[in-house]
């Protein structure tokens, strides 16, 4: 499992990418999908997920669709058009950051080490 510090800066982009690929998702579903894809290396806690989702909502990046599930209401999150643009921008920025980090941390003349 990765440290909170590493995850903190990437949680938003993880959520945006999953919403792009899956159209709409609810919070628990996002947590489970990340756990599955990362083979348990990334575990998202509610205390991190929901503040990030609420920030994305207040910024107009995602919308909420409430669906009645018996006596419960499930909140599905979906990217807005603004969110799709933001996802592309943050993915480009992340790719550039990873490339720069690799140059700083690892010798740029050697292949990226296997973990």
N, C-alpha and C positions, 0 to 999 in steps of 0.2 A: 504494500500500500504506500502511496506517495504522501509526502508531507502536506499539511494544510497550506503552507506557504506556496508550494508549486501549484496546487489546485486553485488557489484563490484567484490568480490572474487569468485562468483559463476556463473557469466555469461558464461564463457568459457565452464564449464561443462554442463550447461543447453543447450547450442548450440550443443555441441558434442552429448549429449544424444538424442536430437531431430533429428539430422541428422542421427544417427544410426537407429532410429525408422522409419524415413520417407524417407530414401534413399537420397533424394535431396530436398532442400527448398530454396526459395528466401527470402531476408531480411524481407520484410513486412509480409510474411507468418510465419516466425519465431516469430516475435513480436505478431502476432495475436494468434498463437498456445499457446504461453506462457501465454498470457492474458486469454485465454479460460481455459487452464488446471489449472491455479492458481486462477480462479474465480475472476480475476481482481486485485488480490493482488500484482502481479508482472507485472509492465508495463515497457517495454524496450524502451528506446528512441534511435533514430537514432544515436545520438552522442555517445552512448555507444556501440550499436550493430556493426556498421560498422568498427570502430577501432579494435574491438575484432575479427571480421571476417577477416580483413586485416592482423592482427597479425597471426591468424591461417593459413592463406594462405601463408604468408612469411615463416612460420615455416614448411610448407609442410604437415600440418595437414588436410587441406581441399583443394579442387580444385574448380575451377569455370567452369561452362558450360554455355555459352551464347546462348540464344534461342531468335530468332526474333519473336516478338509479334506485327505484323503490322509494325508501324514505330518505335517501341521501341525495345530495347534489354533487356531481363530479364536475370539476373545473378542468376543461381542456384548454391548453394554450396553443396558439397558432400564430405564425409570423404574419405581420402586416406587410404591405408593399415596402414601407419604410424599413421594416425588419429584414426583408430580403436584400435590400441595398446594404444595410448595416452588416449583415452576415458576410457579404462579399468583401466589404472593406476590411472587416476584422480578420477574415481569413487571409487576405493579402498581407496585412500587417503582421499576423502571426507567422506566416511563412518567412517573411523577411527577418523577423526577430529570431526565429529558430536558426536561420542561416547565419546571422550575425553572431549568435550565441555559440554556434558550432565553431566559428572562426576564432572566437576568443578563448573558449574552454578547451577545444581540441585543436591539434595541429591541422591547419587547413590543407596541408599537403598529403595527409593520410586519410584513408577512408574512415567514415564514422564507425566507432567501435561497436561491436555487438554487445548487447546488454544481457 
